[in-house]
Amino acid sequence: MSMLCFNLKQDKARHDTKDQKDTVPPQIPGPSYSPGQSSNFQVPSTHRSRQPRWEKDEGSSAGSDANNRLPIEVLIATTDNFNDNNLLGSGGFGPVYSGTLPNGQVVAVKVLDETGRQGAKEFLTEILVLSHLRHPNLVQMIGYCQHGSKRIVVYELLPLGSLDYHLSGSYQPLDWRTRMKIAVGAARGLNYLHNEANPPIIYRDMKPANILLDHDFNPKLSDFGLAVFFDMEVSSIFPSALFGTPGYSDPQYHRTGELTPQSDVYGFGVVLLELITGRDAFYETAPADEKRLAQWARKYGDQKDWTLLADKTLKGKFPGKTLTRLAELAIKCTDDDPKMRPDMSEVVIALNYLDAEEIYAGTSSTQTEGSKQVSPEANLDYTRAASASAHF
Protein backbone atom coordinates (compact mmCIF):
# COMPACT_ATOMS: atom_id res chain seq x y z
CA MET A 1 0.00 0.00 0.00
CA SER A 2 1.41 3.37 -0.93
CA MET A 3 1.83 5.64 2.04
CA LEU A 4 0.38 9.09 2.50
CA CYS A 5 1.58 11.46 -0.15
CA PHE A 6 1.80 14.32 2.34
CA ASN A 7 4.96 12.65 3.73
CA LEU A 8 4.18 13.88 7.24
CA LYS A 9 7.51 12.53 8.52
CA GLN A 10 10.38 11.07 6.57
CA ASP A 11 9.73 7.40 5.96
CA LYS A 12 12.17 5.01 7.54
CA ALA A 13 11.47 2.01 6.23
CA ARG A 14 -17.28 -3.67 14.81
CA HIS A 15 -16.93 -7.56 15.20
CA ASP A 16 -19.33 -9.70 17.22
CA THR A 17 -17.16 -9.41 20.31
CA LYS A 18 -17.10 -5.74 21.28
CA ASP A 19 -15.25 -3.62 23.79
CA GLN A 20 -17.80 -2.13 26.14
CA LYS A 21 -19.79 0.74 24.66
CA ASP A 22 -21.86 3.61 25.94
CA THR A 23 -25.23 2.47 27.19
CA VAL A 24 -27.01 5.76 26.77
CA PRO A 25 -30.64 6.45 25.94
CA PRO A 26 -30.87 8.21 22.58
CA GLN A 27 -33.01 11.12 23.66
CA ILE A 28 -30.58 13.25 25.70
CA PRO A 29 -27.04 11.86 25.86
CA GLY A 30 -24.47 13.67 28.00
CA PRO A 31 -20.74 13.80 28.35
CA SER A 32 -18.28 11.18 29.45
CA TYR A 33 -20.44 8.29 30.50
CA SER A 34 -18.86 5.36 28.71
CA PRO A 35 -18.74 2.11 30.69
CA GLY A 36 -15.31 1.48 29.17
CA GLN A 37 -13.73 4.37 31.06
CA SER A 38 -10.01 3.73 31.12
CA SER A 39 -8.15 2.68 34.23
CA ASN A 40 -5.09 0.47 34.39
CA PHE A 41 -6.08 -1.32 31.19
CA GLN A 42 -9.15 -2.89 32.81
CA VAL A 43 -12.64 -2.32 31.53
CA PRO A 44 -14.65 -1.50 34.65
CA SER A 45 -18.08 -2.84 35.32
CA THR A 46 -21.07 -0.90 34.11
CA HIS A 47 -22.65 -1.37 37.54
CA ARG A 48 -22.72 1.71 39.71
CA SER A 49 -24.01 1.98 43.25
CA ARG A 50 -27.22 3.92 43.62
CA GLN A 51 -26.58 7.54 44.53
CA PRO A 52 -28.18 8.94 47.70
CA ARG A 53 -30.66 11.77 47.49
CA TRP A 54 -29.26 14.95 48.98
CA GLU A 55 -30.93 17.44 51.22
CA LYS A 56 -30.62 21.18 50.87
CA ASP A 57 -27.46 22.73 52.32
CA GLU A 58 -28.81 25.46 54.57
CA GLY A 59 -25.45 27.22 54.54
CA SER A 60 -25.23 27.66 50.77
CA SER A 61 -26.04 30.71 48.74
CA ALA A 62 -28.55 30.70 45.92
CA GLY A 63 -26.19 31.26 43.04
CA SER A 64 -22.71 30.40 41.84
CA ASP A 65 -19.60 32.33 42.81
CA ALA A 66 -17.04 33.99 40.57
CA ASN A 67 -15.13 30.70 40.26
CA ASN A 68 -18.10 28.81 38.79
CA ARG A 69 -18.70 26.99 42.05
CA LEU A 70 -22.35 25.94 42.30
CA PRO A 71 -24.17 25.31 45.59
CA ILE A 72 -25.57 21.86 46.10
CA GLU A 73 -29.19 23.07 46.37
CA VAL A 74 -28.98 24.54 42.88
CA LEU A 75 -27.93 21.15 41.50
CA ILE A 76 -30.60 19.37 43.52
CA ALA A 77 -33.21 21.61 41.90
CA THR A 78 -31.55 21.32 38.49
CA THR A 79 -31.73 17.50 38.46
CA ASP A 80 -34.98 17.15 40.44
CA ASN A 81 -32.96 15.77 43.35
CA PHE A 82 -30.90 13.55 41.05
CA ASN A 83 -33.99 11.77 39.85
CA ASP A 84 -33.43 8.53 37.93
CA ASN A 85 -35.74 9.87 35.23
CA ASN A 86 -32.99 12.38 34.44
CA LEU A 87 -30.20 9.81 34.39
CA LEU A 88 -28.31 9.88 31.10
CA GLY A 89 -25.85 7.11 31.82
CA SER A 90 -22.91 6.06 33.97
CA GLY A 91 -19.19 5.88 33.38
CA GLY A 92 -15.89 5.57 35.17
CA PHE A 93 -16.50 8.84 36.99
CA GLY A 94 -20.08 8.09 37.99
CA PRO A 95 -23.67 8.84 36.93
CA VAL A 96 -24.55 11.71 34.59
CA TYR A 97 -27.89 13.54 34.86
CA SER A 98 -29.59 16.06 32.63
CA GLY A 99 -31.11 19.17 34.10
CA THR A 100 -31.96 22.83 33.66
CA LEU A 101 -30.23 25.58 35.60
CA PRO A 102 -32.22 28.53 37.02
CA ASN A 103 -31.14 30.62 34.03
CA GLY A 104 -32.76 28.09 31.67
CA GLN A 105 -29.57 26.49 30.38
CA VAL A 106 -29.81 22.73 29.83
CA VAL A 107 -26.79 20.98 31.28
CA ALA A 108 -25.23 17.61 32.00
CA VAL A 109 -24.40 17.00 35.67
CA LYS A 110 -21.65 14.46 36.32
CA VAL A 111 -21.44 13.10 39.88
CA LEU A 112 -18.34 11.43 41.27
CA ASP A 113 -19.07 7.85 42.28
CA GLU A 114 -17.43 7.60 45.69
CA THR A 115 -16.91 3.86 45.14
CA GLY A 116 -15.58 4.31 41.61
CA ARG A 117 -12.08 4.24 40.15
CA GLN A 118 -11.63 7.97 39.70
CA GLY A 119 -11.23 10.24 42.66
CA ALA A 120 -10.27 13.64 43.98
CA LYS A 121 -7.16 13.99 41.82
CA GLU A 122 -9.05 13.41 38.57
CA PHE A 123 -11.84 15.74 39.72
CA LEU A 124 -9.38 18.55 40.47
CA THR A 125 -7.53 17.99 37.20
CA GLU A 126 -10.70 18.30 35.18
CA ILE A 127 -11.74 21.46 37.01
CA LEU A 128 -8.30 22.99 36.51
CA VAL A 129 -8.15 22.15 32.80
CA LEU A 130 -11.65 23.24 31.86
CA SER A 131 -11.55 26.39 33.98
CA HIS A 132 -8.67 27.78 31.94
CA LEU A 133 -9.20 26.47 28.41
CA ARG A 134 -11.61 27.71 25.75
CA HIS A 135 -11.85 26.19 22.30
CA PRO A 136 -14.78 25.34 19.99
CA ASN A 137 -13.73 21.67 20.06
CA LEU A 138 -13.48 21.31 23.84
CA VAL A 139 -16.56 20.78 25.99
CA GLN A 140 -17.46 23.81 28.11
CA MET A 141 -17.61 23.47 31.87
CA ILE A 142 -20.47 25.48 33.37
CA GLY A 143 -19.51 24.97 36.99
CA TYR A 144 -18.68 22.50 39.73
CA CYS A 145 -19.66 21.62 43.28
CA GLN A 146 -17.76 20.09 46.17
CA HIS A 147 -20.11 19.35 49.06
CA GLY A 148 -18.43 17.29 51.73
CA SER A 149 -17.18 14.16 49.99
CA LYS A 150 -19.50 14.74 47.03
CA ARG A 151 -17.92 16.11 43.86
CA ILE A 152 -19.91 17.25 40.82
CA VAL A 153 -19.00 18.79 37.47
CA VAL A 154 -21.59 20.59 35.32
CA TYR A 155 -21.13 20.87 31.55
CA GLU A 156 -22.97 22.14 28.55
CA LEU A 157 -25.18 19.32 27.31
CA LEU A 158 -24.23 18.02 23.88
CA PRO A 159 -27.52 16.78 22.40
CA LEU A 160 -26.16 14.10 20.06
CA GLY A 161 -24.10 12.32 22.69
CA SER A 162 -20.80 10.59 22.04
CA LEU A 163 -19.22 9.47 18.78
CA ASP A 164 -18.95 6.03 20.34
CA TYR A 165 -22.72 5.85 20.57
CA HIS A 166 -23.10 6.59 16.86
CA LEU A 167 -20.40 4.13 15.79
CA SER A 168 -21.88 1.35 17.91
CA GLY A 169 -24.83 0.90 15.55
CA SER A 170 -27.32 2.25 18.07
CA TYR A 171 -28.22 5.21 15.89
CA GLN A 172 -28.50 6.16 12.24
CA PRO A 173 -25.12 5.54 10.55
CA LEU A 174 -22.90 8.56 9.99
CA ASP A 175 -22.36 9.57 6.38
CA TRP A 176 -18.89 10.27 5.02
CA ARG A 177 -19.03 14.06 5.19
CA THR A 178 -20.08 13.90 8.85
CA ARG A 179 -17.19 11.55 9.64
CA MET A 180 -14.74 13.95 8.02
CA LYS A 181 -16.24 16.84 9.96
CA ILE A 182 -15.80 14.97 13.22
CA ALA A 183 -12.22 13.98 12.36
CA VAL A 184 -11.21 17.54 11.53
CA GLY A 185 -12.83 19.03 14.63
CA ALA A 186 -11.42 16.44 17.02
CA ALA A 187 -7.94 16.95 15.54
CA ARG A 188 -8.22 20.71 16.06
CA GLY A 189 -9.21 20.21 19.70
CA LEU A 190 -6.28 17.87 20.34
CA ASN A 191 -3.87 20.17 18.51
CA TYR A 192 -5.04 23.03 20.73
CA LEU A 193 -4.16 21.02 23.83
CA HIS A 194 -0.72 20.10 22.50
CA ASN A 195 0.41 23.26 20.73
CA GLU A 196 -1.72 26.23 21.79
CA ALA A 197 -2.68 25.71 25.43
CA ASN A 198 -0.32 27.20 27.99
CA PRO A 199 0.97 25.06 29.51
CA PRO A 200 0.51 22.29 26.93
CA ILE A 201 -1.60 19.29 27.88
CA ILE A 202 -1.40 15.59 27.10
CA TYR A 203 -5.02 14.44 26.93
CA ARG A 204 -4.34 10.75 27.70
CA ASP A 205 -7.89 9.58 26.98
CA MET A 206 -8.50 9.96 23.25
CA LYS A 207 -11.40 7.71 22.22
CA PRO A 208 -14.88 8.03 20.66
CA ALA A 209 -16.60 7.82 24.06
CA ASN A 210 -14.96 11.15 24.95
CA ILE A 211 -15.82 12.91 21.68
CA LEU A 212 -19.20 14.57 22.15
CA LEU A 213 -21.36 15.96 19.36
CA ASP A 214 -23.51 19.07 19.29
CA HIS A 215 -26.75 19.43 17.31
CA ASP A 216 -24.77 19.87 14.07
CA PHE A 217 -22.26 17.05 14.71
CA ASN A 218 -19.49 19.45 15.69
CA PRO A 219 -17.17 17.41 17.96
CA LYS A 220 -15.92 18.44 21.39
CA LEU A 221 -13.37 16.60 23.50
CA SER A 222 -14.52 15.83 27.03
CA ASP A 223 -13.42 14.10 30.23
CA PHE A 224 -10.08 15.61 31.24
CA GLY A 225 -9.58 13.76 34.52
CA LEU A 226 -6.51 11.93 33.18
CA ALA A 227 -4.97 14.96 31.46
CA VAL A 228 -1.34 15.83 32.24
CA PHE A 229 0.36 19.21 31.94
CA PHE A 230 3.83 19.01 30.42
CA ASP A 231 6.86 21.18 29.75
CA MET A 232 7.71 21.81 26.10
CA GLU A 233 11.39 21.61 27.07
CA VAL A 234 10.93 18.05 28.29
CA SER A 235 10.35 15.43 25.59
CA SER A 236 8.46 12.98 27.80
CA ILE A 237 7.19 12.33 31.31
CA PHE A 238 6.68 9.22 33.41
CA PRO A 239 3.36 9.40 35.32
CA SER A 240 3.22 7.46 38.57
CA ALA A 241 0.15 5.51 37.41
CA LEU A 242 -0.44 3.81 34.09
CA PHE A 243 -3.83 4.55 32.53
CA GLY A 244 -5.39 3.74 29.19
CA THR A 245 -8.19 2.02 27.34
CA PRO A 246 -7.31 -1.15 25.39
CA GLY A 247 -6.94 -0.40 21.70
CA TYR A 248 -6.50 3.35 22.14
CA SER A 249 -3.56 3.47 24.52
CA ASP A 250 -0.12 3.83 22.95
CA PRO A 251 1.65 0.43 23.16
CA GLN A 252 4.97 2.20 23.75
CA TYR A 253 3.51 4.03 26.75
CA HIS A 254 2.07 0.75 28.00
CA ARG A 255 5.44 -0.98 27.73
CA THR A 256 7.70 1.73 29.14
CA GLY A 257 5.47 4.13 31.08
CA GLU A 258 6.88 6.97 28.98
CA LEU A 259 4.16 9.47 28.07
CA THR A 260 4.50 12.00 25.24
CA PRO A 261 2.08 14.02 23.07
CA GLN A 262 2.60 11.29 20.47
CA SER A 263 0.71 8.95 22.79
CA ASP A 264 -2.38 11.06 22.07
CA VAL A 265 -1.58 10.96 18.35
CA TYR A 266 -1.76 7.17 18.50
CA GLY A 267 -5.21 7.30 20.07
CA PHE A 268 -6.36 9.79 17.46
CA GLY A 269 -5.13 7.50 14.69
CA VAL A 270 -7.24 4.70 16.13
CA VAL A 271 -10.29 6.99 16.14
CA LEU A 272 -9.65 7.71 12.45
CA LEU A 273 -9.54 3.98 11.76
CA GLU A 274 -12.85 3.50 13.55
CA LEU A 275 -14.43 6.26 11.46
CA ILE A 276 -13.14 4.56 8.31
CA THR A 277 -13.83 0.91 9.07
CA GLY A 278 -16.60 0.93 11.67
CA ARG A 279 -14.65 -1.66 13.67
CA ASP A 280 -14.02 -1.55 17.42
CA ALA A 281 -10.59 -0.55 18.68
CA PHE A 282 -9.94 -3.80 20.53
CA TYR A 283 -11.09 -7.43 20.30
CA GLU A 284 -10.00 -9.65 23.15
CA THR A 285 -10.83 -12.87 21.30
CA ALA A 286 -9.04 -11.96 18.05
CA PRO A 287 -5.66 -13.47 17.10
CA ALA A 288 -2.71 -11.88 18.91
CA ASP A 289 -1.67 -9.82 15.88
CA GLU A 290 -5.19 -8.52 15.27
CA LYS A 291 -6.47 -7.64 18.75
CA ARG A 292 -5.80 -3.92 18.31
CA LEU A 293 -7.49 -2.17 15.40
CA ALA A 294 -4.19 -0.54 14.46
CA GLN A 295 -2.62 -4.00 14.09
CA TRP A 296 -5.51 -5.26 11.99
CA ALA A 297 -5.49 -2.18 9.78
CA ARG A 298 -1.76 -2.39 9.12
CA LYS A 299 -2.00 -6.11 8.36
CA TYR A 300 -4.92 -5.98 5.95
CA GLY A 301 -4.45 -2.46 4.63
CA ASP A 302 -1.19 -3.56 3.03
CA GLN A 303 -2.95 -6.44 1.30
CA LYS A 304 -6.22 -4.92 0.11
CA ASP A 305 -7.70 -1.83 -1.42
CA TRP A 306 -8.65 0.34 1.53
CA THR A 307 -12.08 0.95 0.04
CA LEU A 308 -12.82 -2.74 0.57
CA LEU A 309 -12.23 -2.29 4.29
CA ALA A 310 -14.58 0.69 4.59
CA ASP A 311 -17.49 0.63 7.03
CA LYS A 312 -20.33 -1.29 5.38
CA THR A 313 -22.87 1.18 6.74
CA LEU A 314 -21.43 3.77 4.32
CA LYS A 315 -22.86 1.60 1.52
CA GLY A 316 -20.07 2.66 -0.82
CA LYS A 317 -20.98 6.36 -0.59
CA PHE A 318 -17.55 7.89 -0.03
CA PRO A 319 -14.70 9.28 -2.16
CA GLY A 320 -12.27 6.40 -2.51
CA LYS A 321 -9.20 8.61 -2.88
CA THR A 322 -9.95 10.59 0.27
CA LEU A 323 -10.75 7.46 2.29
CA THR A 324 -7.48 5.84 1.21
CA ARG A 325 -5.41 8.87 2.11
CA LEU A 326 -7.19 9.23 5.44
CA ALA A 327 -6.40 5.58 6.17
CA GLU A 328 -2.75 6.17 5.31
CA LEU A 329 -2.71 9.13 7.68
CA ALA A 330 -4.21 6.94 10.42
CA ILE A 331 -1.50 4.32 9.82
CA LYS A 332 1.18 6.98 10.27
CA CYS A 333 -0.46 8.18 13.48
CA THR A 334 -0.39 4.63 14.88
CA ASP A 335 3.19 3.84 13.93
CA ASP A 336 4.85 1.59 16.52
CA ASP A 337 7.67 4.12 16.81
CA PRO A 338 6.33 7.31 18.46
CA LYS A 339 9.07 9.35 16.78
CA MET A 340 7.65 8.46 13.38
CA ARG A 341 4.18 9.73 14.20
CA PRO A 342 3.22 13.22 12.97
CA ASP A 343 2.66 16.14 15.30
CA MET A 344 -1.01 17.08 15.72
CA SER A 345 -0.35 20.38 13.94
CA GLU A 346 0.69 18.34 10.89
CA VAL A 347 -2.35 16.10 11.24
CA VAL A 348 -4.64 19.15 11.26
CA ILE A 349 -3.05 20.54 8.09
CA ALA A 350 -3.36 17.17 6.35
CA LEU A 351 -7.01 16.82 7.36
CA ASN A 352 -7.77 20.38 6.31
CA TYR A 353 -6.24 19.59 2.94
CA LEU A 354 -8.27 16.42 2.48
CA ASP A 355 -11.45 18.13 3.61
CA ALA A 356 -10.92 21.16 1.39
CA GLU A 357 -9.94 18.99 -1.56
CA GLU A 358 -13.16 17.03 -1.14
CA ILE A 359 -15.20 20.24 -1.08
CA TYR A 360 -13.34 21.59 -4.09
CA ALA A 361 -14.07 18.38 -5.98
CA GLY A 362 -17.77 18.83 -5.32
CA THR A 363 -18.28 15.98 -2.84
CA SER A 364 -19.36 18.22 0.02
CA SER A 365 -22.90 18.27 1.33
CA THR A 366 -22.83 22.02 0.57
CA GLN A 367 -22.71 21.22 -3.15
CA THR A 368 -25.84 22.19 -5.07
CA GLU A 369 -27.81 19.14 -6.17
CA GLY A 370 -26.76 18.10 -9.67
CA SER A 371 -24.12 20.81 -9.86
CA LYS A 372 -20.34 20.89 -9.57
CA GLN A 373 -20.23 24.59 -8.72
CA VAL A 374 -17.91 25.43 -5.83
CA SER A 375 -18.25 28.55 -3.72
CA PRO A 376 -15.41 31.12 -3.74
CA GLU A 377 -14.95 30.45 0.00
CA ALA A 378 -14.45 26.74 -0.60
CA ASN A 379 -12.04 27.47 -3.44
CA LEU A 380 -10.04 29.80 -1.20
CA ASP A 381 -9.98 27.24 1.64
CA TYR A 382 -8.72 24.60 -0.76
CA THR A 383 -6.00 26.86 -2.12
CA ARG A 384 -4.82 27.74 1.38
CA ALA A 385 -4.83 24.15 2.56
CA ALA A 386 -3.00 22.93 -0.53
CA SER A 387 -0.40 25.65 -0.07
CA ALA A 388 0.01 24.85 3.61
CA SER A 389 0.53 21.15 2.87
CA ALA A 390 3.39 21.81 0.46
CA HIS A 391 6.02 21.39 3.15
CA PHE A 392 5.06 17.76 3.83
N, C-alpha and C positions, 0 to 999 in steps of 0.2 A: 504494500500500500504506500503510495507516495505521501510524504509528510506535508504538513501545512506550508503553503507557499510563502506565508508571511516570514518564515524563518525567525521565529520569536527569539530563539537562542541558537548559537551555532550548534549544528548537529555533530555529536560525537559517536559516533557510531550511529417482568413481574411474573415469575415462576409460580408453581403451586405452593411451594414452601416460601413464606414471606417473613421478612423481618417485621417486627411489630409496627403497626401503623396507627395513625390518629383514629380514635373512635369518637368522632364528633358529630353531633346532629347537624344536618345541612342548613338549618334555618339561620343560626347566628353563631358561626364559629368565632373563636377568639384566639389570642396568641399563646403560643408555647405550651401546648397541652398534649404533646405526643407521648404515648406510653413508652416509646423507645428512647426516652431521655437518657443521654449518655452518662455513664459513671463507671470507671474502671473496667470498661469493655464488657459489662454485664447489662443485659436488657432487663430493667426492673419490671416487677409485676405491675399490671394495670390496676390492681386493687389499691384503694386508698381508704384509710379509716375515715369514718363519718365525722365531719367537722361539727363542733359544738355551736349552738346558737349563742350569740353574744348580747349581753345587756348594754344599755346605754352607759357611757362613761360620764358621770355627772361632772367630772372636772374638765371636760373638753370644751373647746369653743365651737361655734357653729360653722366656721369656715376653715379654709386652709391657710397656712401661714406663707410667708414669702419664699420659703424653701420647698413649696409644693407638698408639705406634710399635711395629710388629711386626718381629721379626727375620726375615731372609730364609729361614732354615731352617724356621721355622714355616710359611711360605707354600709352600715346596717340598713339605713333608709334606702340607699342606692340599690342594694341587692335584695330588698325585702327580707332582711335578716338572713341573708345567705340561703335563700330558699332554693330547694332542689329544682324547682321549676325554672330557675335561672341558671342552672349549671350547664356550662358549655362543654366541659370535659375535664380530664385530669392528666397530669404529666408528672415528670420527675420532681417538679417544684411543689405541686399540689393542685387542688381544684381551681378552676377558672369559672367565674360567674359573669353574666352580663348584667348591666344595670344602667340607670340614668341618674346623672348627678343633678343637684338642685338647679344648675344653670341650663339643664336640658340636654347636655352632651351625653351620648350613649358611649359607654366604656366597657372594657373588660377588666375584671377585678381578679387578680391572681393571688391566692392565699398560700403561704408557706405551710406545707404539711409537716408538722412538728415531728412526725415519725418517719419522714422521708429521707432521701439521700442528700438533698441539698440543704444547706443551713445558713447561718448568719453571714459567713464569709461571702457566699454567692449572692445573698440578698444585698449586702453592702456594695459589692462589685457592680451589680446591675444598677443600683441607685446612682452610684458614682459615674458610671459610664453614660447613662441616659440623661443625667442631669446636666451634662456638659456638652453633649453632642447633638447637632441638628443637621439632618440630611434627608432629602426626599425619600431615600431608600433605607432609612432606619425607622423603626417603629417609635412613635412619640410617647414618652411617659407623661401622664397627666399628674400623677402624684403618688405618694406612698404613705403607709401608716405602720408605726411600730407601737403596739399596745401590749405592754407586758412581754410575754414570749411570742405574741402573735405578730407576724410580719406580712404585709400586704403591699403589692405593687398594682397601680392602676394605669392602664394604657388606653390609647385610642382603640376603638374596636374596628378591626378590619373585617368587613362583611363577608368576604369570600373565603375566609379561613386560610389554611396552610396549603402550600403547593403539594405537600405530601398527600393531603386529602384528595386533591384532584388527580394525582398520578395513581392513586390506589384503585381507581375504577369505581369509586363511590359517587362520582358526579359525571356530568357530561364531559367527554374527552376534550382536552385542549387542542385547538388547531395550531398549525405551525407558526403563524404570525404571533400568537399569544405566547408560545414557548420562547420565541426569540425575544419578545418584549420582556419576559421574566428573566431570561438569561442576562440581557443587557443591564437591566435595573439592579439585579442582585450583584453583578460584577461591579457596578458603580458604587454600591453601598460598601462592599468589601474593600475596594480600592480606597475609598474615603477613610476607612479605619486604618489601613496600612500606610497611606502616603499623604493624607491631608489632616487627620486628627493630630492634636498635639496635647499629650504625647501620643505616638502611634499605638495601635492596639492590635493584638492577635486575637481573633474572634474565638477560635478553638471549638466551634460547634456548628460548622457549616453543614447544613443538611436541609432537605425540603420541609421537614417539620417546623423549622425555624424561619422559613420564608413565608411571610404572610401577604395576602393579596387584598387590595382595596376593591372598590366597586368596579374599577376599570382594569383590573388585573395588574395594576402597578405593584411591584414587589417591595417588601420592606423586611429587613433582617430584624429578628427579635431574639429574646432570651440571651442576655449578656452575662449571666452568672458565672460562666467559665472564662470570660475574657481576661486577657493579661496585658498590662501596659509594658512596653519595652523601649529600650534605648536604641536609637538609630546607630549609635556608635558600637553597639554590641551585636554581633551577627546572630547569636542564638541565646536562649535561656534554658534552664533546667528546672521546671516546676517541681515542687516537692511531691505532688500527687499526679498520677497519670490518668487522664480522662480521655474519653473518645467513644464514638459510636461505631460498631463494626461496619466496615465497608467505606466509611467516610474518613476515618482517622488515618493520618499519614503513617504508613508502615515503618518508616524511618524513625518517627517520633515514638512509635510503640516499641521499637527495638532498643533505642538508645536513651529515650527520655529527653532528647534534644528538641526543643520547640523553636520554630522560626516562622516568619510570615508565609514561607513556602508550604508549611503544613496546612494552612488555610487554602492555599492554591490547589492542593491535592483534593481537599473536600469539594471545592468548587468544580473541579474537573469531573468528579463523580456526579455532581448534580447535573452537569451538562450531559453526561452519558445517560442519566435517567430521563432527561427531557427528550433525548434522541431515541432511545430504545424502549422506554417504558418499563424496563426491568428494575427490580429492587437492587439496592447497593450491596446486599450481602445475602448469601444462601448457605446456611449451615450444612445442609445435606449435599451440596454440590461437590464434585471432585476438588481436591486440594488446590489445583491450579485454576479453578474457576469460581471459588467461593466469593471473592470480591469482584464486583462489577468491572473494576479497572483491569483485573486479570483477564476476565472473559472478553472484554472489548479488545484488548491488545492481541489476544490469541486468535479471535475470529475476525477481527477487523483487518488483519494482515492477509487473511485467506479469501475474504468475500468482498463484494461490492457493499459499501456501507449502506446503501439504500435498501439492501435486502435485510439489514438488521434493524431497520427503522420500526418504531412503535406501530403495531398493526392498527391501533385505533386512529392513526392518521389517514388510513385508507389510501395511501399513495399520494395524498395531497400535500406535497412539499417540494421545494426546489432541490433537486438531487445534488447540484454543485454546492449549494450552501450547506446542506446537511453533511456532506462529506467533509467539507472544510471545517465545520464546527466539530465534527468527530475527531478530526486530526488535532484541532486545538485542545480538545478534552484529553487526548492521549498525551500531548505534551505536558499538560497540567498535572497528570498523574504519573509522570515519569518516576521510576524507582529512585533516581538520584535527584534529591531536592535542588541541587545546583543547576540542573538542566531544565527546571520548570521556569516558566516566564514569571515576571513580576505582574502583579494585578494591574498596574498601569498599562502594561503591554497587552494584557488580556482585554482590557476595556477598549483600547484602540482597535484591536483585531475584531472584536464584536461590533463596534461601531461601523467598521468597514463592511463587514458582512451584512449588517442590518441595512446600511445605506445603499449598498450594492443591490440588495434585494428590492428595496424601494425604487431605486433607479431603473431596475429591470422591469418594473411594473407588477411585482408579485405582492405588493403591500395591500392590506385591506383598505387603504385610502385610495386605491386606484379606482377610477370610474369604471363601472360595469361595461365591458366590451371595448374598453379604450386602453391604449398604452401611453396616454398622456401623463407626464410627470410634472408635479408642481415645481416652480422655481426654488422653493425652499428645500424640497427633496434633492433637487439637482445640486444645490449648494452644499447640503450636508454630505452628499456622496463625494463631491470634489474635495471637500475638506478632509473627510475620512481617508480617501484614497491617498491624498498628499501626506497625511500624518502617518500612514502605514508604510511609506516609502523606505523608512530606515530599517525595517525588519529584514 
